[in-house]
């Protein structure tokens, strides 16, 4: 293949690398229109999908059957041989020092390099700092081969906008930002995504697309940090934040953020990526990191507030406590970087008779908390105190069953809880 102009729709052979929250829905939708394969080095994940089980609960069984029948999912990297478009959808976490951990992206690029041909296109969907797509490609691809950007191979960047647990805003109806290293490669990127996504927005450069993605989550993080700080301030004044927010949101342009713990694999991670790049170029990121500091401190603040509330109603450390929700967000089977788990760990050290419930609890948690899990949502009279940590749909109508048991509502989920964050 001598150039990207030769990659027409009929000749698209696409490899999606990484079959998690982002890659699997992308594989599912694109497979209806293109010759596409999915590769993930996690053999357990691949075997689960081929056995018609998606732990993330994003894809229906009938759709998993379709993917299985097409034989397009594998943990053998040779499945991506002879592809001409490679889409990387792997996680981009942080390390123990809150520095970007890009080894999965680097490993994906190294795998692609084994099969890369003149004229091929690489698209990154993973969240990175501005400039990372080109930087990593030069470091991995160009340093170890004859390939040169826009001469032998091409780049695209299209940030993922998957929102786990959200059935309304999904891949085929959100606006998807796309970008590429030149006009020819942009045309290919657009041809691919437009086949199954209604609304595309073309960013003028890859760096602009990278930046747009990273500030989406930083904006939320900083706003939640502001509300968290205000919540702690008003608690010292003995003023209820829930009622303050109820009054404030009557104004048409008030941003209705709520206090809480910020976990997961995006909002609590992405600010560190931009702060890292800011430091590299000698710029400041004071507000970004201040927001992170406030939100990280909230686990201990909430723990102390719950303990104070338990003391107020004269319960001891032997009180029977029910903790509702361990995932990092509602209606989502994702426990990665869940601050609710971290909070539960703190409470478990002080209160020996604390039990957690979550409708999405996985095997790892069943083993870890085998003596501190309950699978029943009945007989609430046996509990002296209930903590609502995640507003799963399964918990929506439970309050009427709580009776006289005191409830600490972290999510403002119920109308008349005893205590609110």
C-alpha positions, -999 to +999 in steps of 0.1 A: +000+000+000+018+031-012-003+058+005-033+067+025-053+077-006-055+040-014-075+033+018-110+035+005-141+024+025-142-009+007-106-015+017-109-006+053-095-033+076-097-020+111-081-032+143-095-020+176-069-025+204-083-027+239-118-041+244-129-024+276-155+003+282-144+022+250-132-005+226-161-030+229-189-006+220-168+007+192-162-028+179-198-037+181-211-006+161-183-005+135-185-043+128-220-036+113-204-016+086-167-025+082-142-054+082-130-050+118-113-071+144-108-066+182-076-074+201-071-074+238-041-090+255-062-098+285-071-135+278-097-135+306-115-106+291-115-121+256-126-155+268-154-139+288-167-120+257-165-151+236-184-169+263-211-142+259-203-124+292-196-087+294-187-077+330-193-041+321-228-048+310-226-026+279-234-052+252-264-074+249-260-112+246-274-112+211-248-087+201-220-107+218-232-138+199-229-118+166-193-108+175-185-144+184-200-158+152-178-134+132-147-146+150-133-112+153-122-110+190-089-124+201-060-122+226-036-132+198-020-101+184-018-118+149-054-110+145-044-074+136-021-085+108-030-070+074-051-042+089-046-006+077-064+013+104-055+008+140-076+023+168-061+024+203-087+023+231-067+014+262-068+029+297-045+057+307-042+057+345-018+074+368+010+059+389+017+061+426+032+096+422+001+109+403+022+109+371+007+097+337+010+060+332+011+055+294+026+021+292-006+006+278-006+031+249+031+025+244+026-013+243-002-009+218+020+012+195+048-014+199+023-041+189+011-021+159+047-015+148+051-052+142+024-051+115+026-015+103+028-009+065+033+022+044+001+042+042-015+029+074-034+050+099-033+050+137-061+066+157-058+071+194-090+074+216-074+072+250-072+103+271-037+119+271-021+153+276-019+177+247+009+167+223+011+131+236-002+114+204+025+128+182+051+125+210+045+088+217+042+080+180+076+095+173+091+078+203+078+044+195+071+042+158+096+066+142+125+059+165+123+021+158+115+021+121+118+039+088+082+054+092+077+091+092+045+109+100+025+120+070+050+103+047+048+066+056+020+065+082-007+088+095-022+097+128-057+105+141-071+114+175-107+111+185-113+113+223-137+088+237-169+100+253-182+068+268-202+074+300-205+041+318-240+035+331-255+061+309-281+046+285-291+080+270-257+094+259-241+066+240-215+062+212-238+066+182-257+097+194-230+119+212-210+144+193-176+129+185-146+151+181-122+139+154-088+151+142-059+139+121-023+147+111-033+160+076-063+165+053-060+131+036-060+112+069-088+134+083-109+123+053-103+087+063-111+093+099-143+111+090-153+083+066-150+057+093-168+074+122-195+090+102-208+056+092-222+049+127-220+082+146-245+110+138-226+141+149-189+147+142-170+178+152-137+184+133-109+198+155-083+218+136-054+198+151-047+167+171-035+188+200-068+207+201-088+175+202-065+161+230-070+194+249-108+194+245-111+160+260-089+166+290-106+199+301-140+182+300-132+162+331-110+189+347-139+213+346-161+188+365-134+181+390-128+218+398-165+225+401-171+196+424-141+207+445-157+241+449-189+226+461-170+203+484-152+232+500-184+251+504-201+221+519-174+218+546-176+256+552-214+256+557-212+225+579-191+246+603-219+272+603-244+244+609-261+253+576-275+224+554-258+223+520-287+204+504-312+232+512-287+259+501-283+241+467-321+237+464-324+275+468-294+283+445-305+262+416-337+282+412-315+307+393-315+299+356-277+298+351-267+282+384-244+251+378-260+224+399-229+204+410-232+184+442-207+175+469-192+140+470-163+117+465-146+119+431-134+085+419-134+065+387-110+065+358-115+099+343-124+129+366-099+119+393-072+111+368-072+135+339-063+167+359-029+151+367-022+146+330-026+183+322-007+193+354+021+170+343+024+186+309+021+221+324+051+214+346+071+201+316+066+234+298+071+256+329+035+266+333+013+268+364-017+245+372-025+258+407-063+257+405-063+223+388-042+207+416-060+226+443-092+210+431-076+176+432-063+182+467-097+192+480-114+162+464-088+138+476-093+150+512-130+145+511-127+108+520-114+116+554-139+145+558-169+124+550-156+096+573-154+121+602-188+135+594-204+101+594-187+093+627-200+125+642-235+117+630-233+082+645-221+098+678-250+123+677-276+096+679-256+079+707-245+047+688-213+029+697-187+013+676-207-019+678-236-005+659-250-024+629-244-003+598-255-008+562-234+008+535-253+011+502-231+013+471-194+005+463-191+014+426-176+048+418-209+060+403-245+050+400-259+023+377-224+012+366-205-020+374-172-002+376-152-003+409-119+012+395-106+039+417-138+039+437-136+063+466-167+046+481-146+015+486-119+036+502-145+052+525-160+018+534-124+006+543-120+034+568-154+028+584-148-009+586-117-003+608-138+015+633-172-002+630-169-040+631-206-046+623-207-028+590-221-045+559-220-033+523-244-040+495-240-033+458-261-048+430-230-050+408-206-066+433-180-087+415-161-118+424-131-100+436-151-080+461-170-111+472-137-126+482-123-095+497-153-086+518-168-121+523-176-113+559-188-077+553-212-081+523-249-085+523-269-096+493-304-088+507-323-056+507-348-064+534-351-065+572-337-030+576-348-030+612-317-049+622-295-019+612-289+010+635-276+033+608-277+033+569-253+051+546-264+058+511-232+062+491-243+055+455-277+063+440-282+031+421-317+027+407-322-004+429-321+020+459-346+045+447-377+033+465-360+018+496-365+048+520-400+038+529-387+004+541-360+019+564-386+027+591-370+047+620-334+038+611-312+069+607-299+075+572-268+094+561-274+104+525-242+112+506-260+118+473-291+138+483-310+109+470-339+108+495-362+137+505-362+132+543-329+116+553-317+121+589-283+134+578-269+147+545-234+153+534 
